[in-house]
Amino acid sequence: MKFINDNNFQSTKWRFIQVLLVILIITAITLYILPMKFVTYPFSITSKNQHAITTITAQKTKIYCIVYLKDRSGRLGNRMFMIASAYGLARLHSCHLYLTPEIINEMNAIFILNLSPFLISSTIFDSIIHNNSKPMTKISKNVVCQYIPELTRPNAISSGCIFELKGFWQSYLHFAKYNDDIRERIFVAIQSVLKKVSKLFINIYEKKFNFKPQFSLENHQSFKKQLAQSNWTTWIGIHVRRKDFVLL
């Protein structure tokens, strides 16, 4: 009888130790995970005529900082620089990105402009700026063509900050780290633009070389590759600064 009681005691003791170990493991895991920042990106994609804009719509998305752009100064080239700079800074500092609907609609007439998963919707942005219980600090920076190296340093755009770009951000150094992404996902010409551009090149070939090429317009990357593969033509692009120099 005593032997049975001893066995029961030992069994109970081991069960108690096992339960205690499980509790300690759960506590350790919890203490390790809680300080980490998790950002979930459940999003919906809306597309029209191959225009794709991904917006983050879930209320559970945690926003730590935002790079904000509403300035539409200058012409298309200036605005592309602004968007590229905003995107580069948002990615560099793990922030979300907000562009006004006017900017998005304007760019969608030319580019696919895939800014996922960083772009947030106007609804989410408005709810953040009107949230008095957890206000975010708004900072704006007006730049005229110069590079701001301070913005590439860690925590230059800190948590709880809305950073607005103003002026003319025309230094590629603000987004050079993400050049490939910008070319392949953001400033990607839509089909209607590709058709217009291909007609222009076909007309040039016909007038200069009496030759009518057949271009595949699957996407802008394949179109550029076809132009680059020509063994007897070197294309040189000239950018005319209409507002600055065309009258001269």
C-alpha positions as CSV (number, residue, x, y, z in Angstrom):
1,M,0.0,0.0,0.0
2,K,2.8,2.3,0.8
3,F,4.5,1.5,-2.5
4,I,1.4,2.5,-4.4
5,N,1.1,5.8,-2.4
6,D,4.8,6.5,-3.2
7,N,4.1,5.9,-6.9
8,N,1.1,8.2,-6.8
9,F,3.2,10.8,-5.1
10,Q,6.0,10.6,-7.6
11,S,3.5,10.7,-10.5
12,T,1.8,13.8,-9.1
13,K,5.2,15.4,-8.5
14,W,6.2,14.9,-12.1
15,R,2.9,16.2,-13.5
16,F,3.3,19.3,-11.3
17,I,6.9,19.8,-12.6
18,Q,5.7,19.4,-16.2
19,V,2.9,21.9,-15.8
20,L,5.3,24.3,-14.2
21,L,7.8,24.0,-17.1
22,V,5.0,24.6,-19.7
23,I,4.0,27.8,-17.8
24,L,7.6,29.0,-17.7
25,I,8.0,28.3,-21.5
26,I,4.8,30.2,-22.3
27,T,5.8,33.1,-20.1
28,A,9.3,33.3,-21.8
29,I,7.8,33.2,-25.3
30,T,5.2,35.9,-24.4
31,L,7.9,38.2,-23.0
32,Y,10.0,37.7,-26.2
33,I,7.2,38.3,-28.7
34,L,5.3,41.2,-27.1
35,P,8.1,43.9,-27.7
36,M,8.3,42.9,-31.4
37,K,6.3,45.0,-33.9
38,F,4.0,43.1,-36.2
39,V,2.5,44.8,-39.2
40,T,-0.1,42.8,-41.0
41,Y,-1.1,43.6,-44.5
42,P,-4.5,42.2,-45.3
43,F,-5.4,44.3,-48.4
44,S,-7.8,44.5,-51.3
45,I,-6.7,45.2,-54.9
46,T,-8.8,47.4,-57.1
47,S,-8.0,47.5,-60.8
48,K,-9.3,49.2,-63.9
49,N,-7.8,48.8,-67.3
50,Q,-4.7,47.3,-65.8
51,H,-4.4,50.1,-63.2
52,A,-3.6,48.4,-60.0
53,I,-3.5,50.2,-56.6
54,T,-3.3,48.2,-53.5
55,T,-4.6,49.9,-50.4
56,I,-4.5,48.6,-46.8
57,T,-8.0,48.5,-45.5
58,A,-7.9,46.4,-42.3
59,Q,-8.5,48.2,-39.1
60,K,-5.9,45.9,-37.4
61,T,-3.1,47.4,-39.4
62,K,-0.6,49.1,-37.1
63,I,0.6,52.4,-38.4
64,Y,3.9,53.6,-36.7
65,C,4.8,56.4,-39.1
66,I,3.6,57.8,-42.4
67,V,5.3,59.6,-45.3
68,Y,2.7,61.9,-46.8
69,L,2.5,63.6,-50.2
70,K,-0.2,66.1,-51.4
71,D,2.1,68.6,-53.2
72,R,1.6,68.5,-57.0
73,S,4.1,71.2,-58.0
74,G,5.6,71.2,-61.4
75,R,5.0,68.8,-64.3
76,L,5.1,65.1,-64.7
77,G,8.8,64.6,-64.1
78,N,8.8,66.6,-60.9
79,R,5.8,64.6,-59.6
80,M,7.5,61.3,-60.4
81,F,10.5,62.5,-58.4
82,M,8.2,63.4,-55.5
83,I,6.5,60.0,-55.5
84,A,9.8,58.1,-55.8
85,S,11.3,60.1,-52.9
86,A,8.2,59.5,-50.7
87,Y,8.3,55.8,-51.5
88,G,12.0,55.6,-50.8
89,L,11.7,57.3,-47.5
90,A,8.7,55.2,-46.5
91,R,10.5,52.0,-47.2
92,L,13.8,53.1,-45.6
93,H,12.1,54.0,-42.3
94,S,9.5,51.2,-42.3
95,C,6.7,53.7,-42.6
96,H,3.4,53.6,-44.5
97,L,2.7,55.9,-47.5
98,Y,-0.2,58.2,-48.2
99,L,-0.8,59.9,-51.5
100,T,-3.9,62.1,-52.1
101,P,-6.5,60.7,-54.5
102,E,-5.7,63.6,-56.9
103,I,-2.1,62.4,-57.2
104,I,-3.1,58.7,-57.6
105,N,-5.7,59.5,-60.3
106,E,-3.3,61.6,-62.2
107,M,-0.6,59.0,-62.2
108,N,-3.0,56.2,-63.0
109,A,-3.6,57.8,-66.4
110,I,-0.1,56.8,-67.3
111,F,1.3,54.3,-64.8
112,I,0.2,51.1,-63.1
113,L,1.6,52.6,-59.8
114,N,1.7,49.5,-57.6
115,L,2.6,50.9,-54.2
116,S,1.6,47.8,-52.2
117,P,1.8,47.0,-49.3
118,F,2.9,50.5,-48.1
119,L,0.0,52.6,-49.4
120,I,-2.8,53.4,-47.0
121,S,-6.3,54.5,-48.0
122,S,-7.8,58.0,-47.4
123,T,-10.2,56.5,-44.9
124,I,-7.4,55.2,-42.7
125,F,-5.3,58.4,-43.1
126,D,-8.3,60.6,-42.1
127,S,-9.0,58.4,-39.1
128,I,-5.4,58.7,-37.9
129,I,-5.2,62.5,-38.2
130,H,-8.5,62.9,-36.4
131,N,-7.7,60.5,-33.6
132,N,-7.2,62.8,-30.6
133,S,-6.6,59.9,-28.2
134,K,-3.4,58.8,-30.1
135,P,-2.2,61.9,-32.0
136,M,0.7,61.7,-34.4
137,T,3.2,64.6,-34.9
138,K,3.1,66.2,-38.3
139,I,6.4,67.4,-39.8
140,S,6.9,68.9,-43.2
141,K,10.1,69.4,-45.2
142,N,10.3,71.8,-48.1
143,V,13.2,71.0,-50.5
144,V,14.3,72.6,-53.7
145,C,16.3,70.0,-55.6
146,Q,18.9,69.2,-52.9
147,Y,19.7,65.9,-51.3
148,I,19.0,65.7,-47.5
149,P,21.5,63.1,-46.1
150,E,20.1,63.5,-42.6
151,L,16.9,61.7,-43.8
152,T,18.8,58.5,-44.4
153,R,19.9,58.1,-40.9
154,P,18.2,55.7,-38.5
155,N,15.0,57.2,-36.8
156,A,15.1,60.3,-39.0
157,I,11.4,59.7,-39.4
158,S,10.5,58.3,-36.0
159,S,7.5,56.4,-34.7
160,G,4.4,58.5,-34.2
161,C,5.4,60.9,-37.0
162,I,3.6,62.0,-40.2
163,F,6.3,63.3,-42.5
164,E,5.1,65.5,-45.4
165,L,7.2,66.2,-48.5
166,K,6.9,69.7,-50.1
167,G,8.7,71.5,-52.9
168,F,10.8,69.8,-55.5
169,W,12.5,66.6,-54.3
170,Q,14.7,65.9,-57.3
171,S,17.6,64.0,-55.9
172,Y,17.7,60.3,-56.8
173,L,19.7,59.6,-53.7
174,H,16.4,59.6,-51.7
175,F,15.3,56.5,-53.4
176,A,18.3,55.0,-55.2
177,K,18.2,51.9,-53.0
178,Y,14.9,51.0,-54.5
179,N,15.5,51.9,-58.1
180,D,14.6,48.5,-59.5
181,D,11.4,48.3,-57.5
182,I,10.3,51.8,-58.7
183,R,11.0,50.9,-62.4
184,E,9.4,47.5,-62.3
185,R,6.4,48.1,-60.1
186,I,5.5,51.7,-59.8
187,F,6.3,53.7,-63.0
188,V,5.1,51.0,-65.3
189,A,3.3,52.3,-68.4
190,I,-0.3,51.1,-68.9
191,Q,-1.3,49.5,-72.2
192,S,-2.7,52.6,-73.8
193,V,0.5,54.5,-73.3
194,L,2.6,51.6,-74.6
195,K,0.5,51.6,-77.8
196,K,1.1,55.3,-78.4
197,V,4.8,54.9,-77.8
198,S,5.0,51.9,-80.1
199,K,3.3,53.8,-82.9
200,L,5.8,56.6,-82.5
201,F,8.8,54.2,-82.9
202,I,7.1,52.4,-85.8
203,N,6.7,55.7,-87.6
204,I,10.3,56.5,-87.1
205,Y,11.4,53.1,-88.4
206,E,9.2,53.5,-91.5
207,K,10.4,57.0,-92.3
208,K,14.1,56.3,-91.7
209,F,14.6,52.7,-92.6
210,N,11.5,51.7,-94.7
211,F,10.9,49.0,-92.1
212,K,7.8,48.4,-90.0
213,P,8.6,46.4,-86.9
214,Q,6.0,44.4,-84.9
215,F,6.3,45.1,-81.2
216,S,5.0,42.8,-78.5
217,L,3.2,45.1,-76.0
218,E,2.8,42.6,-73.1
219,N,4.5,45.0,-70.7
220,H,6.9,47.9,-70.8
221,Q,9.9,45.7,-69.8
222,S,9.4,43.5,-72.9
223,F,8.9,46.6,-75.1
224,K,12.2,48.2,-73.8
225,K,14.0,44.9,-74.4
226,Q,12.9,44.7,-78.0
227,L,14.2,48.3,-78.6
228,A,17.5,47.4,-76.9
229,Q,18.0,44.3,-79.0
230,S,18.2,46.2,-82.3
231,N,21.7,45.7,-83.7
232,W,21.6,48.7,-86.1
233,T,19.9,51.4,-84.0
234,T,21.0,53.2,-80.9
235,W,18.2,55.2,-79.2
236,I,19.1,58.4,-77.4
237,G,16.4,60.1,-75.2
238,I,16.4,63.9,-74.9
239,H,14.4,65.5,-72.1
240,V,13.2,69.0,-72.9
241,R,12.6,71.2,-69.9
242,R,9.6,72.9,-71.3
243,K,8.8,75.3,-68.5
244,D,12.5,76.2,-68.0
245,F,14.0,76.3,-71.5
246,V,11.6,75.8,-74.3
247,L,11.0,79.5,-74.7
248,L,14.7,80.2,-75.1
